[in-house]
């Protein structure tokens, strides 16, 4: 799989926050990909948003190799 097809296949994946995401923070998410689960550095897709550990998120953008921009699946 080339980089372009991997990038597009990441958008829309569901994951779970394992390190708080927020302004001034580099968070972390775990995503199921390539037959397993991998950790990615994560930022909020919406500026100034804070996303707590355990929140279910969806990938909005992928910046290779291991950075994603995410948004919470459910508003709370």
Secondary structure, DSSP 8 states (H G I E B T S, - for coil): --HHHHHHHHTT-EEEEEE-BBTTB-EEEEEEETTEEEEEEEEESSTT--B-TT-EEEEEEEETTTEEEEEESS--
